[in-house]
Amino acid sequence: MTAPSSEGIDRNRELTMRLAGSAKTFTRIDGVSPEVATASKFRYEADMLQPLAKHSNKLTSTLSRVAQWSTYFEVPVSTCGIADILFVEVSPGVAEKRLAGGRSPILDLNELRCFIILQRVRIGFTAEEIAQRVGLSAVGLRRGPLKRLLSRGHVATDKVGRFTPAWRYVNPVRKIIAVEVKRTDWRGAMAQAKNYLSFADRSYIAMEPSAAMHAVNQSTWVDNLGIGVASVDATTRQVSVLRRGDRPSVGASRVHRYLAAEYILNLISSDATSGPISHVFGSNLSVSAGVDPRRQNGANLLLEELLPLG
């Protein structure tokens, strides 16, 4: 283990002194002084979504004050998990043009990998050449991803079996801020938010004030991961940014970023703002009272409502 630098020690000491002192001295980003503890608690994590959506500018302004942001909930991104909230800047006109041309979202990771690989060449690739690049068998590709891409008009094939893209891919999304929402489990929130860095420009955890302050106090964790921390107060329903999210040190994975964009495009095509809401281990994931921002129209249903009975 490398010994901490003097700069890191000074930063940690300053943070510790601020946490130990008056809350009025702790104004991390937006000038709001969050309480170390709050008398009121959220009943469910879903109750925190409405304040975060309402005060989305507190998080989005840390990346861009001029972008036009949209809010989406419960967005699945392959192995990265299901993001509680994505604040997204959509590329103007790209989604509309794509959907108007009948180019449906590509929601399977292997299909998308194949399609992106085909963007790189003019004469196309055979199934064997694609297989070498994605690590799958040529037979499996022909029976699965390539067959589905052909049936939906995303790729074409010639007499010698070369596959070419039927259209050129343009990412419909410019910027993504991902948010993992937890009431108190800051370790679990950090682990999930770390996964979002594989596709997002910034990643945050949003928690009740006491838990959020505790997370910020774990400076080694938040500094090493570069994850932002926000607090959501159950009494005032205000959102405060305690630590800005950092730009991912390695950079987002291109294919996972495209996959996130495809799921967002899928929501846009359905005029929806949320993916399916499911029960987890028998727990209700909806709000305890008031409006659930994920259910603003008929497209946002509980997962059980999408499945046939019996």
Secondary structure, 3 states (H helix, E strand, C coil): CCCCCHHHHHHHHHHHHHHHCCHHHCCCCCCCCCCCCCCCCCCCHHHHHHHHHHCCHHHHCCCCCCCCEEEEEEEECHHHCEEEEEEEEECCCHHHHHHHCCCCCCCCHHHHHHHHHHCCCCCCECHHHHHHHHCCCHHHHHHCHHHHHHHCCCEEECCCCCEEECCCCCCCEEEEEEEEECCCCHHHHHHHHHHHCCCCCEEEEEECHHHHHHHHHCHHHHHHHCCEEEEECCCCCCEEEEECCCCCCCCCCHHHHHHHHHHHHHHHHCCCCECCECCECCECCCCCCCCCHHHCCCCCCEHHHHCCCC
